[in-house]
Amino acid sequence: MKPFVTKVNRRGKYEDGKPYRKQVYALSEISDVIERFGFPQAWNEDGSNGPERYIEVQIWDDAPLKYMLLDAYR
């Protein structure tokens, strides 16, 4: 694997030109993003290919959480 090259801006944010950075995706879009770029933990398990090690998720609706919590307690 080739080493990653990245810049860090004044605010400590990575600037490596990857097209998925600085984007917000809806639930209906995330599967396409994962299909195109893969899961970071699969291609960057040890962090040698950049800072990505996970996909951050923000949930702005309680409904998905209710289903997850109900499943967890069954």
N, C-alpha and C positions, 0 to 999 in steps of 0.2 A: 504494500500500500504506500502511496505517496504521502508525505507529510502535508498537513493542512497549512495554508497561509492565510492569515487573517489580520485585520487591523482592528484596533480598539479605539473608539472615538473618545472625546472629552468626558462623556458620561459613563464610560466603561462598557459600552455596548459593542458587540462584535459586528464588524462590517466586512463580510466576505462575499457579498453579492449574490448569495443564494436566493433564488426566487421566492421561497416560502417565508423568508424573514419579513418582519414588519407587516404581516398580514393578519387578518381575522377571518376565520372560516366558520361557516355555519355547520351544524351537525350533518346536513345533507351533502356537504362538500368534503368533509374530512376523509372519507373513504377514498376518494380520488387522489387526494394529496398523499395518503399512505401508499396507495398503489403506485403512484409515480415515483416517490422518493424512498419508500420503505420505512420501517420502524427504525429509529436511530439506535435503539439498543441492539438491533440485529447487525447493523453495519459499523457501529462505533462502540462496541462493548467496552473497550478499555479507554476510550476518550482520545485515542491517538489521531482521529480524523476531525477534530474540532470540538467545540463545546457542547454540541448536542448529545444528550444521553437519554432524553425522554421527550414526550410531547406534552406540553402544558395545556390543561383544559380549564376553562372557566365556564361554570354553569350559571346562567342568569334566569333560571326558571326552576321552581321546586318540583315540578312534575317528574322529571327524570330521576331525581333523587328519591322520591317516594317509591318508585318502582324498584330501584336498586336496594333501598333499605328493606322493603318488604321481602325481596328475594333473599337478602342476607339473613333474615330472621326466620326463614322457613325451614 
